[in-house]
């Protein structure tokens, strides 16, 4: 199983980015039953959960992104998304997708003030 994350970049405060995580090597039936998540690791800090989405579509968000970020999954294309709006400098981090027991490589999000 491989997870390919993309969509990071440099954005000004208040801007938006959409992260994607394409999962390969996992059949659709298994992907559909999984609860993928996005984590992030700010510079010099520990990795932390950002959001997750269950197999039934229920979502969970950490308080610091509630109302600004939206997680979703496309079962047909085995892809997980993270729509990030109203970005703040403290959102600067490497963002990682996670599913089952697998991690993708980080995609760097940098928010300038």
VENFEN-V578768 format. One record per pair of residues at least 24 apart in sequence whose ideal C-beta (glycine too) atoms are under 7 Angstrom apart, sorted by the first residue. I is the first residue (numbers start at 0). J is the second residue. If there is no record, write none. Layout:
I | J
I | J
//
This chain:
0 | 24
0 | 25
0 | 101
2 | 96
2 | 98
2 | 101
2 | 102
2 | 103
3 | 103
4 | 94
4 | 95
4 | 96
4 | 103
4 | 104
4 | 105
4 | 106
5 | 106
6 | 106
7 | 94
7 | 106
7 | 107
7 | 108
9 | 109
9 | 111
10 | 86
10 | 110
11 | 111
12 | 86
12 | 87
12 | 88
12 | 110
12 | 111
12 | 112
13 | 85
13 | 86
14 | 86
15 | 83
15 | 84
15 | 86
16 | 83
16 | 86
16 | 108
17 | 80
17 | 82
18 | 80
18 | 81
18 | 83
18 | 94
18 | 106
19 | 78
19 | 80
20 | 78
20 | 79
20 | 96
20 | 103
21 | 77
21 | 78
22 | 77
22 | 78
22 | 98
25 | 77
27 | 74
27 | 77
30 | 74
30 | 77
31 | 74
33 | 98
33 | 99
35 | 72
35 | 79
35 | 96
35 | 97
35 | 98
36 | 97
37 | 70
37 | 81
37 | 94
37 | 96
38 | 95
38 | 97
39 | 92
39 | 93
39 | 94
39 | 95
40 | 92
40 | 93
41 | 91
41 | 92
50 | 81
86 | 110
88 | 112
//
